[in-house]
Amino acid sequence: MASSKLVILSCLFLSICTIAFIPANAAGLKVGFYIETCPKAEFIVKKVVNEVMAKAPSLGGPLLRIHFHDCFVRGCDASVLLDSPTKQAEKDAVPNLRLRGFQIIDKVKAALEKECPGIVSCADIVALVARDVVVASRGPSWDVETGRRDGKVSRSLEALQNLPPPFFNITQLITSFTGKGLSVKDLVVLSGGHTIGIAFCPSFSNRLYNFTGKGDSDPTMDPNYIAKLKDKCKPGDQKTFVEMDPGSFKTFDDHYYSLVIKRRGLLESDAALLNNKETRDYVKLQATSHGSTFFKDFGVSMVKMGRIGVITGKAGEIRKVCSKVN
């Protein structure tokens, strides 16, 4: 026990740590899948990500979010990347209209195609990029299992049906996550990804101006925080955004949990974490503990999420261009 605490504390002190995991439960996935067919694959991904993040660190949140939005719809098969001439793909659904960073995925894919054509899947790229932007944001590292293949189907309706919206309560959130094979702990851990990134006013403005349909504010939100948000988001504002973790939205840390415990979680889904004993206890632990387990836990939960509905073996394909099937 003492040694495990030491590892966690070292991770926090250095801001970067590598976490080893047991072999994948998802058949066909393993760490180092490309070691023989494209040995420089992970190096190339990290190189491109580091170059991008050095110039545009605000892309960390969006690129992490792409992985989540991909895995929750049809599994981690890069279906969120596909374009549709009739605007009926996942990326055309309302929950995905503000996704950003697709051009970075394309940039990584182009570099990999130059090195080893037709070998590395777009689904694996999404998973690797998610890890590398977290590391570039001074967060933890973890061993990414690879070997996913790319799907050929992408439907906007499925995104609407599968992605938990920002107004979900705790019961709905738990149902959504457990339906994907994730635990209640995974829910509260992965919610911590909100430590980086932004949210646009429409995703939380009802908490400010019309929470119950009577022109009121959400009584569970800190009134001082409401006042600050109202200064930025006027009624009907569709374009303004705010930082999910004010002051450190480009840095991956455990400060998110301190905000939630102070009733300053931006989204209803953030505030909902206080409405269940298990999630509330975890929030309290990370908000008050000097030996936070969040970095370690995040890597474990990301590996679990990366196994959802994967296509391996000879199923699917390896796309040449991530936005279209071969």
N, C-alpha and C positions, 0 to 999 in steps of 0.2 A: 504493500500500500504506500509506504514512504517513497519508494522509487517512482511509482506512477505519479505521485504528487509532484515530485521533483521535475519530471519530464514536462508536466503541464505548466509549471511555473517557468521553466526554461523557455517553453514556447512563447509564453506571454512576454517574457523579458526581451526576447529576440524578435518578436513580432512574426516570426516565420518558423514553422516546424513541419517536419515530415512525419506522417502517421502511417504505419504499416498495417495492413489488413489481412484477414484470412482469405483464402481463395474464394472466388465468386460462387454464389448460389445459382446465378443465371448461367445455364449451360452455354458454353461458347465464349464467355467473357473471361479475360484474365489480364493481370498486370503484365505489360510488356508484350502484348499481342503482335506488335510490328517489329520486334527486335531483329528478326531475320529478313522480313520482306521490305522494311523501310526503317532501318535502325536509327536514322536521324529524325524520325517523325516528331517525337515529343520535343526535341530540341528546336526544331523549326517552328512549331506552334508557339513555344515559349518566346522565341526570338521575336516573332511578329507581334505577339501580345505585348511584350515589354516595350517595343518601339511605339506601338499605338498608345499604351497607357502613359508613356513618358510625355506624350503630346496632348492626350485627351483623357485624363484620369477619370473624368465623369462618365466614361463609357463602361466602367467596371460594373455598376449596378445593372444597366441594360443587358450586358452580355451574360451576366449571371442569370438574369431573369429569362433569357431565351432558353436556357437549359431547363429551367422549371416549366416553362410554358410548353416546351417540346415534350417532356416526359409525361406530363399529365394528360396529353391528348394522343391516343394511339401508341403510347409508350415512347421511349427514347429512340426515335427513328428518323429524326431530322425532318419530319413532316411539316413542322412550323416554318421551314425555310422555303417550301415550294411556292412558286407563283402560279396564279390562275388567270387566264385571259378573260374569264368572266367574273373575276373577283369573288370566287367562292371557296378559296383556300383558307386554311387556318389563320394566316396572317391578315386576312380580310375581315375576320370576326372582331366585334367591338372590343373584347378584352385584349386584342393584340394590335390594335391600330396605333398604339403609341410605343410599340416595341422598336428599339433602335439597335444598331450595330450589325445588321445583316451584311453590310459591306466589309466589315472586319472578318466575318466568317469567310466571305468570298476571297478576301486577301490571303487568309491562311490556306484555303483550299488551293488557290493558284500556286502558292509556294510549294505545297506538297505535291501537286501534280507535276511540277517541274522536276522535283527530286525523284519521285517514284509514282508514275502515272497509274491511275486506276487501282490504287492500293488502299488508301486511307479513306474511310467513310466520313460523310458529313456529320453523321450522328456522333461518331467518336470525336470529331473536331469540336463540336458543340460542348461535349463533356470536358475535353482538355482545356478549351478556352475558358470555361467557367472556373476551373481550378486555378489556371494561371492568372486570371484577373483578380482573384481573391488574394493570391500571393503578392501580386503587384500592388495591391491595396493594403499591404502590410498585415495580411491575414495568414491563416494556416495553409499548409500544403497537405496533400494526401495522395496516395497512390491511386490513379485513375485506372479502372479496369476498362480494357478496350476489346474490340472484336465485334462491335455492333455493325449491322448493315443498314442501308437506307431504305425506307419505305417508299411506296409509289403512290400513296393516296393521302390527300389532305382536304378536309372538309370543314368549312367555317362553322357549320352547325355543331360539329363535335367539340370545337373549342368552347362554344357557348355552354355546352352540356357538361363539360369536364373541368373547366378552370374555375376555382373558387373565387368569387368576386370579393371586392374589398369590404362589402357590407355583411358578409356571412357572420352569424353568431357562432359560439363555440361548438354547439351541437352539430351545426352544418359543416364546420371546418373539420371536426373529428370524423364525421361520416365521409367527407371528401378524401381525407388522407388515408383512413383505414381502407377505403375502397380501392386504393392503389397499393395496398400492402405496406403502408407506412404506419408507424405507431403514433400515439399521442405525444410521446417524447419527440419523435421526428417532427411533428407539427410545430412544437414550440421552439425546437432547435432551428429548423429551416426558416421560421419566421424571423430569426435573428439576421437573416440575409438582408433585411431592411435597414441594417446599419449602413449600407451604401446605396446610393441612388436617390431618385426624386419621385414625387407624386404630383400629378396635376390636380388643380382645384376641384374638378367635378367628382373625383374619387372620394372626397371627404367633405364637400361643401354642405351636404345635408346635415352634418353634425354641427355646423355653425349656424345655419339659418332656418332649417325646417325639419328638425329631427323627428317629430311626431306628427307633422302635417299642420301644426298650429303656429308656425313661425318661431319655434323655440330652438334652443341649443341642446346638445347632448349633455345631460347632467353628470355623466360619468367622466367628462373631460375637464381638465384643469381650466377654470375660468380665465386665468391669466394667459394660458396658451391659446384659448379661443380668441381672446382679444388680439393677440399677435397675428393669428391666422386670418382674422377678419381684415386686418390692415393690408394683407397681401392678396386675399381672395375676396373680391366683391361679388355680390349676388349675380349669378349668370356667367361669371368669368370661366371661359373654356380653355384659355391659353396659358395662364400663369401656373408655375409650378413652385413647389417648396421642397426643401431638403427633408428626407425621411428622418435623418439623424442630424439635426441642426448643429453646424459647427464642425462636424467630422464626417460628412456624407461621402467623402472620397477615401476614408480610412476604415478598413474592416476591423472593428473592435467589439467589445461587449456592452458599449454604452447604450445600445438600443434597449436593453432590459431595464436600465436605470430610468429611461424615459417612460417605459410602460408602467413601471411601479409608481411613478409620479403622476400617472394619469395623463401622460403626454404622448401616448401612442397615437400616431396620426390617423390611421385607418380604424374603422370599426373592428376589423379582424385582428388588429394589434391589441386594442382594448379588450377584446373578447378573451384574451389569454388569462385575464384575471378572474374569469368566471368559471374556472374548473380547478379543482384542487391540485391535480398533477401539473398542469401548465402554470398555475399561479406559484406553486412551490418552486418550480424551475426558474421562473422569472425572478423570484426573490433571491434564490441562491446565486444567480449570475449577477444580480444587481448589487449584492452585498459581499460576495466572497472575494477574498484577495487571491484565492487559488482557483480562479474561474475554470470550469471544465468546458466552456463554450467552444474554444478552438478545436479541441479533441472531438467533442460531440458533433460539431458541424461536419468535419471530414467523414465521420462514420455515417451520418445521415445522408450526405451527398452521395456516398457510394451506394447506399440502399436505393436512393431515388434514381440513380443512374442505371439500375437494373430493371426498372419498370418496363414491362412489355417489349423487351429488346428483341430484335430480329438478328439471328446469327446463322452460321453455317452457309448454306447455299440459298437461303430465302432472301427476298429483297434484292438489292443491287448495291454497287458502289458507284454513286453518281459522279459524273465527270464535272458537272457544274451543280452546285448545291441548290440552286433555285429551280431546277427542272429535272425531270426524270430522263434517263438515257434514251 
